[in-house]
């Protein structure tokens, strides 16, 4: 999946979902980064996940105790 930035003609109604090809111009195609790549790019994230995974289950919180 790629993320693209689009410029849409002002005359196009905001609620109109199907644009003719000439109404849309691709301005930029940034490099796609998967969730895994993104998380690995955060300093210390891999070590933090490994440490959390190594914690004993009894230190965790059960779903019924979460305030969602």
MODELLER restraints for C-alpha pairs under 7 A, 6 or more apart:
rsr = mdl.restraints
at = mdl.atoms
rsr.add(forms.Gaussian(group=physical.xy_distance, feature=features.Distance(at['CA:2:A'], at['CA:32:A']), mean=5.59, stdev=0.5))
rsr.add(forms.Gaussian(group=physical.xy_distance, feature=features.Distance(at['CA:3:A'], at['CA:29:A']), mean=6.38, stdev=0.5))
rsr.add(forms.Gaussian(group=physical.xy_distance, feature=features.Distance(at['CA:3:A'], at['CA:30:A']), mean=6.55, stdev=0.5))
rsr.add(forms.Gaussian(group=physical.xy_distance, feature=features.Distance(at['CA:3:A'], at['CA:32:A']), mean=6.72, stdev=0.5))
rsr.add(forms.Gaussian(group=physical.xy_distance, feature=features.Distance(at['CA:4:A'], at['CA:26:A']), mean=6.81, stdev=0.5))
rsr.add(forms.Gaussian(group=physical.xy_distance, feature=features.Distance(at['CA:4:A'], at['CA:28:A']), mean=5.97, stdev=0.5))
rsr.add(forms.Gaussian(group=physical.xy_distance, feature=features.Distance(at['CA:4:A'], at['CA:29:A']), mean=4.93, stdev=0.5))
rsr.add(forms.Gaussian(group=physical.xy_distance, feature=features.Distance(at['CA:4:A'], at['CA:30:A']), mean=6.84, stdev=0.5))
rsr.add(forms.Gaussian(group=physical.xy_distance, feature=features.Distance(at['CA:5:A'], at['CA:26:A']), mean=6.28, stdev=0.5))
rsr.add(forms.Gaussian(group=physical.xy_distance, feature=features.Distance(at['CA:5:A'], at['CA:27:A']), mean=5.91, stdev=0.5))
rsr.add(forms.Gaussian(group=physical.xy_distance, feature=features.Distance(at['CA:5:A'], at['CA:28:A']), mean=5.47, stdev=0.5))
rsr.add(forms.Gaussian(group=physical.xy_distance, feature=features.Distance(at['CA:5:A'], at['CA:29:A']), mean=6.79, stdev=0.5))
rsr.add(forms.Gaussian(group=physical.xy_distance, feature=features.Distance(at['CA:6:A'], at['CA:24:A']), mean=6.45, stdev=0.5))
rsr.add(forms.Gaussian(group=physical.xy_distance, feature=features.Distance(at['CA:6:A'], at['CA:25:A']), mean=5.92, stdev=0.5))
rsr.add(forms.Gaussian(group=physical.xy_distance, feature=features.Distance(at['CA:6:A'], at['CA:26:A']), mean=5.21, stdev=0.5))
rsr.add(forms.Gaussian(group=physical.xy_distance, feature=features.Distance(at['CA:6:A'], at['CA:27:A']), mean=6.06, stdev=0.5))
rsr.add(forms.Gaussian(group=physical.xy_distance, feature=features.Distance(at['CA:7:A'], at['CA:24:A']), mean=5.94, stdev=0.5))
rsr.add(forms.Gaussian(group=physical.xy_distance, feature=features.Distance(at['CA:7:A'], at['CA:25:A']), mean=5.68, stdev=0.5))
rsr.add(forms.Gaussian(group=physical.xy_distance, feature=features.Distance(at['CA:7:A'], at['CA:26:A']), mean=6.95, stdev=0.5))
rsr.add(forms.Gaussian(group=physical.xy_distance, feature=features.Distance(at['CA:8:A'], at['CA:23:A']), mean=6.03, stdev=0.5))
rsr.add(forms.Gaussian(group=physical.xy_distance, feature=features.Distance(at['CA:8:A'], at['CA:24:A']), mean=5.29, stdev=0.5))
rsr.add(forms.Gaussian(group=physical.xy_distance, feature=features.Distance(at['CA:9:A'], at['CA:23:A']), mean=5.76, stdev=0.5))
rsr.add(forms.Gaussian(group=physical.xy_distance, feature=features.Distance(at['CA:39:A'], at['CA:45:A']), mean=6.43, stdev=0.5))
rsr.add(forms.Gaussian(group=physical.xy_distance, feature=features.Distance(at['CA:40:A'], at['CA:46:A']), mean=6.05, stdev=0.5))
